[in-house]
Every structure is written in structure tokens, then in C-alpha cells.
Amino acid sequence: MKPTLVEEPMNLDDLFATHAITEVTDAVKDLCFQNWPHISRILSTSETAKIGLSFSVEIDRSGAQPKITTRISYAEKHKDERESYIRDPRQRDFIEEGGKQ
């Protein structure tokens, strides 16, 4: 038995909410299973062994039949770094060279 938002009897908005939540939950699960090969590959080849998953949900009640669109996005985290040292412009040799290195 699935939980409901309120005790019976449900009004139409509560009924819609219950169905919408069920659809979103099922869609998230389906999207995870569908995309798992890619997610798993990223996890197994990533230096950090981490991946971020994001889900977005759009509920559209503007048409004759309400529509729910659930999306997944994921990416591995990339980092890059470069370190440089800049000569102190107050140092005498820097001033004598006109600031050129």
C-alpha cells in the first residue's frame, strides 16, 4: 500500500499530487537504471570516484492532459590547476629591468 498525502477521502488536488509524485518517483528510478552504464563508467574511471546526479521535474497542467517531464543530468568533476610565481615589483632587479621578465 502506497502512502497518501492525506487521509481519505481525497480531493482532486490531493489525488493529482499522489499520481504526480508516483510518476516522478518512477521516472527517477527509470532514468537511473537507463543511464547506469554511463554513470558506472564515469564512476569507475574518475580520479575522485564521485559523480553528481541532478534531476529536474516540470509539471505542465496547461493542456487537456497534465504532463510531467523528468530529466536527469550527470557529470564527473574535473579540476585543473596551474601555479605561477610573479616576481615582486618592489625588488630592485625588477625595477631596473623596467618590469620585464
C-alpha positions in Angstrom: 0.0 0.0 0.0 1.4 3.4 -1.0 1.3 6.3 1.4 -1.1 9.1 0.6 -0.7 12.8 1.4 -3.9 13.0 3.4 -6.4 10.7 4.9 -9.4 9.6 2.8 -11.4 11.0 1.2 -9.0 12.7 -1.2 -10.0 15.8 -3.1 -8.9 16.1 -6.8 -5.7 18.1 -6.0 -4.6 15.5 -3.5 -5.3 12.8 -6.0 -3.3 14.6 -8.7 -0.4 15.1 -6.2 -0.4 11.4 -5.3 -0.3 10.4 -9.0 2.3 13.1 -9.8 4.6 12.0 -7.0 4.3 8.4 -8.1 5.1 9.3 -11.7 8.2 11.4 -10.7 9.5 8.6 -8.4 9.1 6.0 -11.1 10.7 8.3 -13.7 13.7 9.0 -11.5 14.2 5.3 -10.9 13.8 4.5 -14.6 16.3 7.3 -15.6 18.8 6.0 -13.1 18.6 2.4 -14.5 18.6 3.6 -18.1 21.7 5.7 -17.6 23.5 3.5 -15.2 26.0 2.1 -17.7 27.3 5.7 -18.4 27.2 6.6 -14.7 29.1 3.5 -13.7 31.7 4.1 -16.4 32.3 7.6 -15.1 32.5 6.4 -11.5 35.0 3.7 -12.4 37.3 5.9 -14.4 37.1 9.1 -12.4 40.0 10.1 -10.2 37.7 11.1 -7.4 35.3 8.2 -7.8 32.4 10.7 -7.5 29.6 11.8 -9.7 26.8 14.3 -9.3 23.3 13.4 -10.4 20.7 16.1 -10.8 17.0 15.7 -11.5 14.6 18.3 -12.7 10.9 17.9 -12.9 8.4 20.0 -15.0 4.7 19.7 -14.3 2.6 21.1 -17.1 -1.2 21.4 -16.5 -1.8 23.8 -19.4 -3.0 21.2 -21.8 -6.0 18.9 -21.9 -3.9 16.2 -20.2 -1.3 17.1 -17.5 2.2 16.2 -18.5 5.2 15.6 -16.3 8.7 15.7 -17.7 11.5 14.4 -15.6 15.2 14.9 -16.6 18.5 13.5 -15.4 21.8 15.2 -15.8 25.2 14.0 -14.6 28.8 14.8 -15.0 32.1 13.9 -13.5 34.0 16.5 -11.7 37.0 17.9 -13.4 39.7 20.0 -11.8 42.8 21.7 -13.3 45.4 23.8 -11.8 48.4 25.9 -12.7 50.6 27.6 -10.3 52.8 30.6 -11.2 55.1 32.9 -9.3 55.3 36.6 -10.2 58.3 38.5 -9.2 57.8 41.2 -6.6 57.7 44.5 -8.4 59.3 46.2 -5.4 62.5 44.2 -5.9 65.4 46.2 -7.2 66.2 44.0 -10.2 62.6 44.1 -11.4 62.6 47.9 -11.4 65.9 48.1 -13.2 64.6 45.9 -16.0 61.6 48.0 -16.4 59.3 45.3 -15.1 60.3 42.9 -17.9 61.0 39.3 -17.1 
